[in-house]
Amino acid sequence: MVSSRKELTDQRKMALTAAISLLIMTLAAFFSYGFVHGSLVVQGDATVTYHNLLSLNVLFKAEILGWIIILFCDIVVAWAFYMFLRPIDNHLSLLGAWFRLIYTAVLGIAILNLILVLLLTNSTVHSSLFKNDQLQAHVMLYLTAFETIWSIGLIIFGGHLLLVGYLAFKSNSIPKGISILLLIASIGYIATHLCNTFFPHFDVIMTILKFTFTVPMIVGELGFGIWLLLRGGKLIVKV
């Protein structure tokens, strides 16, 4: 009885840790990518983008800070998911954690490109070394590299969600609706970002994929996070 209560307490702690980290990540992602990045970066217009970064440099720094918060939260979630799901299948939950950590490493490489953009837009030395159009071209190159590398990382993230969704489906306590959403979201991440990486000019396919999978991709992990916050670990996970 004592060990069962301890298991329940540990599971609850892991659920809350994962849930809080996921919610922080969601808010940071909406700010950094949904609001700031979407406002500052104008695809196909290097001049406007460059001037946006110069005039709203503090906001761009806040975006980078948001990405760093996301990166650290991803590490916490990888650990918390592993600890929470390992009673179901230790090997698969560990593999899922490694998938997320690999994704996090790729995200870190992507963020380095944003830091290079910050250096280019902050330093007067670079403006004397490059012509204005060359400087703008370099900025756009690093911004494109950020988005491309992150997109590749999200293919790996889709593999992580696939394992999490499968383990959730095997669980006796996690609602089947959430596990199905996680599985659909994993397919969405993999399909969308494979297409985005290797077939970026197939606009029709990309539109169909985004229309089909955007909602599950947003709701899947977020829904799991809300369930973890409200119910996760309150019942002992049975193998």
C-alpha positions as CSV (number, residue, x, y, z in Angstrom):
1,M,0.0,0.0,0.0
2,V,2.8,2.4,0.9
3,S,4.7,1.7,-2.4
4,S,1.5,2.2,-4.3
5,R,0.9,5.6,-2.7
6,K,4.5,6.6,-3.4
7,E,4.2,5.5,-7.1
8,L,1.0,7.6,-7.3
9,T,2.7,10.6,-5.8
10,D,5.7,10.3,-8.1
11,Q,3.5,9.9,-11.2
12,R,1.5,13.0,-10.1
13,K,4.8,15.0,-9.8
14,M,5.9,13.9,-13.3
15,A,2.5,14.7,-14.7
16,L,2.5,18.2,-13.2
17,T,6.1,18.8,-14.3
18,A,5.3,17.8,-17.9
19,A,2.0,19.8,-18.0
20,I,3.4,23.0,-16.6
21,S,6.4,22.8,-19.0
22,L,4.1,22.2,-22.0
23,L,1.9,25.1,-21.1
24,I,4.9,27.4,-20.7
25,M,6.2,26.2,-24.1
26,T,2.9,26.8,-25.7
27,L,2.7,30.4,-24.5
28,A,6.4,31.0,-25.6
29,A,5.8,29.4,-29.0
30,F,2.7,31.6,-29.6
31,F,4.7,34.7,-28.7
32,S,8.1,33.8,-30.4
33,Y,6.8,32.2,-33.6
34,G,3.2,33.1,-33.9
35,F,3.5,36.8,-33.0
36,V,7.1,38.1,-33.2
37,H,8.6,36.0,-36.0
38,G,5.5,36.2,-38.1
39,S,5.5,40.0,-37.7
40,L,9.2,40.7,-38.3
41,V,10.0,38.3,-41.1
42,V,8.4,39.1,-44.4
43,Q,9.1,36.1,-46.8
44,G,10.6,37.2,-50.0
45,D,11.3,40.8,-48.9
46,A,14.8,41.1,-47.4
47,T,14.7,44.9,-47.2
48,V,11.5,45.1,-45.1
49,T,12.6,42.2,-42.9
50,Y,16.0,43.8,-42.3
51,H,14.5,47.1,-41.3
52,N,11.9,45.4,-39.1
53,L,14.8,43.7,-37.2
54,L,16.6,47.0,-36.8
55,S,13.7,49.0,-35.6
56,L,12.2,46.3,-33.4
57,N,15.5,44.8,-32.2
58,V,14.3,44.4,-28.5
59,L,11.3,42.5,-29.8
60,F,13.6,40.2,-31.8
61,K,15.7,39.6,-28.7
62,A,12.5,38.7,-26.8
63,E,11.8,36.2,-29.6
64,I,15.2,34.5,-29.1
65,L,14.6,34.4,-25.4
66,G,11.3,32.7,-26.0
67,W,13.0,30.0,-28.2
68,I,15.6,29.4,-25.4
69,I,12.8,28.9,-22.9
70,I,11.1,26.5,-25.3
71,L,14.4,24.5,-25.7
72,F,14.8,24.1,-21.9
73,C,11.2,23.2,-21.4
74,D,11.6,20.5,-24.2
75,I,14.4,18.9,-22.1
76,V,12.2,18.9,-19.0
77,V,9.3,17.4,-20.9
78,A,11.4,14.7,-22.4
79,W,12.5,13.6,-18.9
80,A,9.0,14.0,-17.4
81,F,7.3,12.1,-20.2
82,Y,9.8,9.3,-19.8
83,M,9.3,9.0,-16.1
84,F,5.5,9.2,-16.5
85,L,5.2,6.6,-19.3
86,R,7.9,4.2,-18.3
87,P,5.5,2.0,-16.2
88,I,3.7,1.2,-19.5
89,D,6.9,0.4,-21.5
90,N,10.3,1.4,-20.2
91,H,12.2,0.8,-23.5
92,L,9.7,2.7,-25.7
93,S,9.3,5.6,-23.3
94,L,13.2,5.9,-23.2
95,L,13.3,5.8,-27.0
96,G,10.6,8.5,-27.1
97,A,12.7,10.7,-24.7
98,W,15.8,10.3,-26.9
99,F,13.7,11.4,-29.9
100,R,12.7,14.5,-28.2
101,L,16.2,15.3,-27.0
102,I,17.5,14.9,-30.5
103,Y,14.8,17.2,-31.7
104,T,15.8,19.7,-29.0
105,A,19.5,19.5,-30.2
106,V,18.3,20.3,-33.7
107,L,16.2,23.2,-32.4
108,G,19.3,24.5,-30.6
109,I,21.2,24.5,-33.9
110,A,18.3,26.4,-35.5
111,I,18.3,29.0,-32.7
112,L,22.0,29.7,-33.4
113,N,21.0,31.1,-36.7
114,L,18.8,33.6,-35.0
115,I,21.7,34.6,-32.8
116,L,23.8,35.2,-35.9
117,V,21.0,37.4,-37.3
118,L,21.1,39.3,-34.0
119,L,24.8,39.8,-34.4
120,L,24.5,41.0,-38.0
121,T,21.7,43.6,-37.1
122,N,23.4,44.8,-33.9
123,S,27.0,45.3,-35.0
124,T,28.2,48.4,-36.9
125,V,31.3,46.4,-37.9
126,H,29.3,44.2,-40.3
127,S,27.7,47.2,-41.9
128,S,31.1,48.5,-42.9
129,L,32.2,45.1,-44.2
130,F,29.2,44.4,-46.3
131,K,27.1,46.4,-48.7
132,N,23.6,46.9,-47.5
133,D,22.0,44.4,-50.0
134,Q,24.7,41.8,-49.0
135,L,23.9,42.3,-45.3
136,Q,20.2,41.9,-46.0
137,A,20.9,38.7,-48.0
138,H,22.9,37.2,-45.2
139,V,20.2,38.0,-42.7
140,M,17.6,36.3,-44.9
141,L,19.9,33.3,-45.4
142,Y,20.2,32.8,-41.6
143,L,16.5,33.2,-41.1
144,T,15.8,30.7,-43.8
145,A,18.3,28.3,-42.2
146,F,16.5,28.7,-38.9
147,E,13.2,27.7,-40.4
148,T,14.6,24.9,-42.5
149,I,16.6,23.3,-39.7
150,W,13.7,23.6,-37.3
151,S,11.4,22.0,-39.8
152,I,13.8,19.0,-40.1
153,G,13.8,18.8,-36.3
154,L,10.0,18.6,-36.3
155,I,10.1,15.4,-38.4
156,I,12.0,13.9,-35.5
157,F,9.5,15.4,-33.1
158,G,6.8,13.7,-35.0
159,G,8.5,10.4,-34.3
160,H,8.6,11.3,-30.6
161,L,4.8,12.0,-30.6
162,L,4.2,8.7,-32.4
163,L,5.8,6.8,-29.5
164,V,4.0,8.9,-26.9
165,G,0.7,8.4,-28.6
166,Y,1.3,4.6,-28.8
167,L,2.2,4.4,-25.1
168,A,-0.8,6.6,-24.2
169,F,-3.1,4.2,-26.2
170,K,-1.7,1.3,-24.3
171,S,-2.4,3.0,-21.0
172,N,-5.5,2.1,-19.0
173,S,-5.8,5.6,-17.5
174,I,-5.1,8.0,-20.4
175,P,-8.3,8.7,-22.5
176,K,-8.2,7.0,-25.9
177,G,-9.3,10.3,-27.5
178,I,-6.1,12.0,-26.4
179,S,-3.9,9.1,-27.6
180,I,-5.6,9.1,-31.0
181,L,-5.1,12.9,-31.3
182,L,-1.4,12.4,-30.4
183,L,-1.0,9.7,-33.1
184,I,-2.8,11.9,-35.7
185,A,-0.6,14.8,-34.7
186,S,2.6,12.7,-35.1
187,I,1.6,11.8,-38.6
188,G,0.8,15.5,-39.3
189,Y,4.3,16.6,-38.1
190,I,6.1,13.9,-40.1
191,A,4.1,14.4,-43.3
192,T,4.0,18.2,-43.2
193,H,7.6,18.7,-42.5
194,L,8.9,16.0,-44.8
195,C,7.0,17.8,-47.6
196,N,8.2,21.2,-46.4
197,T,11.8,20.0,-46.4
198,F,12.0,18.0,-49.6
199,F,9.1,19.3,-51.7
200,P,8.7,22.9,-50.7
201,H,7.3,24.0,-54.0
202,F,4.3,21.6,-53.9
203,D,2.0,24.3,-52.6
204,V,-1.2,22.4,-53.1
205,I,0.0,19.4,-51.1
206,M,1.3,21.7,-48.3
207,T,-2.1,23.4,-48.2
208,I,-3.9,20.1,-47.9
209,L,-1.6,18.8,-45.2
210,K,-1.9,22.0,-43.1
211,F,-5.7,22.1,-43.5
212,T,-5.9,18.4,-42.4
213,F,-3.4,18.3,-39.6
214,T,-3.1,21.8,-38.1
215,V,-5.8,21.3,-35.4
216,P,-4.6,17.8,-34.3
217,M,-1.0,19.1,-34.2
218,I,-2.0,22.0,-31.9
219,V,-4.6,20.1,-29.8
220,G,-2.8,16.8,-29.5
221,E,0.1,17.5,-27.2
222,L,-1.7,20.5,-25.6
223,G,-4.7,18.4,-24.8
224,F,-2.4,15.8,-23.3
225,G,-0.8,18.5,-21.2
226,I,-4.1,19.7,-19.9
227,W,-5.1,16.1,-19.0
228,L,-1.8,15.7,-17.2
229,L,-2.4,18.9,-15.3
230,L,-5.9,17.9,-14.2
231,R,-5.9,14.1,-14.0
232,G,-2.4,12.8,-14.7
233,G,-1.0,10.6,-12.0
234,K,-4.1,10.6,-9.9
235,L,-4.6,7.0,-11.0
236,I,-1.8,4.4,-11.0
237,V,-0.8,3.6,-14.5
238,K,-1.3,-0.2,-15.0
239,V,0.9,-2.2,-17.3
